[in-house]
Amino acid sequence: MNLSNFRIKTTLACLAILAGTVIPASSTFAQSVPTNAVLGGNDTDGTPLYVCSGIYNNAVYGGKYRSDRNYCDMSYAGSEVFSSPYNYVVVTYPLDVNNKGQRTALYWEPSSYLQAIPGDAVPTGFENGYSLYSCRASYNGGIAIGKVIQQKLCDFGYGGLEISTTSYDVLATYQVGKR
């Protein structure tokens, strides 16, 4: 493993710890989707899609995983790209995001272009020093999973292309009992 890949994997692990999620190193060899994987949507044929993260071009991107494929499907620079190895984003209970003994859970927060990323959004990747967050959006009869940075569009891979949308949900946390 070169130093760049080590830094990416270390940063991904740190993001996962801060987000209250775990991204298991053994996920590439898993025979089935973990029961605590984050379900994000469904493909146009109804197949469940799970939140994943993969390494591409020296960055980590959030994307979608289908149980009948062995890669994380992401978008980059106008194209649909794939990463294997990949990591599932899984939930560990109870989540303690701020290390104050407060139990939290995950949910999808409605958002849109130019709206600030929710303060409780879960970082699932990074690019050029910026955190990336998992987003999901309705598209072509399904609910696609992709990435969003700052107050931008939700970008996801579909049909070989990077698709962008202005209306989407962002994966976030909330304190149990406060919602």
Residue, then its C-alpha position, 0 to 999 in steps of 0.5 A: m500500500n502506498l502512502s497516499n492510499f494509507r492516508i485515504k484509508t486512515t482519513l476514511a476511518c477517522l471520518a467514520i468514527l466521527a460520523g458514528t458509523v463503521i466502515p469495516a475493512s473486511s467488507t470487500f470479502a463479505q458474502s452478503v450485505p451486513t444487516n446494519a448497512v445503511l439502506g439508501g434507496n432502490d434501483t429502477d428495477g426495485t433492487p435495494l441500494y446501500v450507502c458505500s464509500g470507495i477510493y477513486n483518483n486519490a479521494v473517497y466518494g460516497g456511492k451506492y452498492r447493489s447486492d448483485r455487484n461487487y463494487c461501489d458505484m460512484s460518480y466523478a467528473g461527469s462519468e459513472v465510476f466504480s471502486s473495488p475494494y469498497n466499504y459499506v457504511v454501517v450503523t453501530y448502536p448506540l451511536d455517540v457522535n459527540n462522545k457525550g453519552q447521547r444516543t443518536a440515529l441516522y435519517w435522511e434530511p431533505s436538502s437542496y442546491l445552495q442550502a447549507i449542508p445540515g450540521d449533523a450530516v454524516p461525512t462519508g468521503f472527502e475530496n481536495g480537503y473537503s468533506l463529502y456527504s451521502c445524498r439520495a434523490s429520486y431518479n428514473g423511477g428509483i432512489a439513487i445514492g450519491k455525494v454532495i459537497q458544501q452547498k452543491l448538487c447531489d451527484f450520482g452515477y447512472g447509465g455511465l454518466e454523472i447525474s446531478t440534481t438540485s433536490y435531494d436528501v442528506l444522510a444525517t444524525y439526530q439525538v434519540g428522543k429529541r425528534 
